[in-house]
């Protein structure tokens, strides 16, 4: 049985959202769930939201807290200290000891990354782990690495990202021989920054299905299944994409509301189609993104995650466990 450990003190509205999402996942998926956090509080919430239900959920006590204010040396000390009792340290240690298969948190992203690195370590052959969200495209999704963990990268890092992304997409998404590209300002081999131009020949020498440079519009057009870039460029790309999506959604709503009775009738007629578009672009449908490169399965969600997002984050982690992503990454990096 797959066991997922959830940081139940992670979301902005913890622990209610986290507990409700875990209950939804326990009812819908065949798995065991461990909630880490304040044992008394979590037990009370489980009794409140799932009274008299015998769900495969248990609680592990983690009395300390990590917040968005934990940064710098203080965060590193909490991440490294063997006796740390915050939910991230306790939960990740459960994965390290083999008592759980994957860790999920919607808490402080930096804290999750640092704690994962210090307590799990890196996969052999990986210099820097990568945050790897799924970008919606006209053909499905594209896995993007890295979108925030590593602002400054070297060519070897992007090659590692390509290898990890290719394994993940093939194992979890079921795409055979996924297409890998480098995010650039032009499709030609000579285009791009020094980093892009230096990485191009290195990726071309691998056994990946490397298709060359890809522009931002090419990512959304579904030209690649995996796109690699440095964390700074990737984060700007991601945040800009989210901003454009929100702009379009808000503009459509405003235009319909200000367009008179005929526009409102038309809006009602296309409402189901707009709902399908919103669902495709909704980050809650994915729930969390993998932190690829650490020696364990770790998934990071938004602090603003809903119950639905937490449920889906647990589902995504379960899929990665059952697809043996970690074993496949180890094998691919060994080669």
Secondary structure, DSSP 8 states (H G I E B T S, - for coil): --EEEEETT-STTTTHHHHHHHHHHHHHSS-EEEEEE-HHHHHHHHHHHSTT---SEEEEE--B---TT--HHHHHHHHH-TT--BHHHHHHHHHHTTS-SEEEE-S-HHHHHHHHHHHH-B-TT-SS-EEE-EEEETTEEEEEE-SSS-SS--HHHHHHHHHHHHHHHHHHS--TT-EEEEE-S-SSTT-S-HHHHHHHHHHHTSSSEEEEEE-HHHHHTT--SEEE--HHHHHHHHHHHHHHHHHHHHHHHHHHHHSHHHHHHHHHHHHHHHHHHHHHH-GGGT--EEEETBSSEEEE--TT--HHHHHHHHHHHHHHHHTTHHHHHHHHHH-
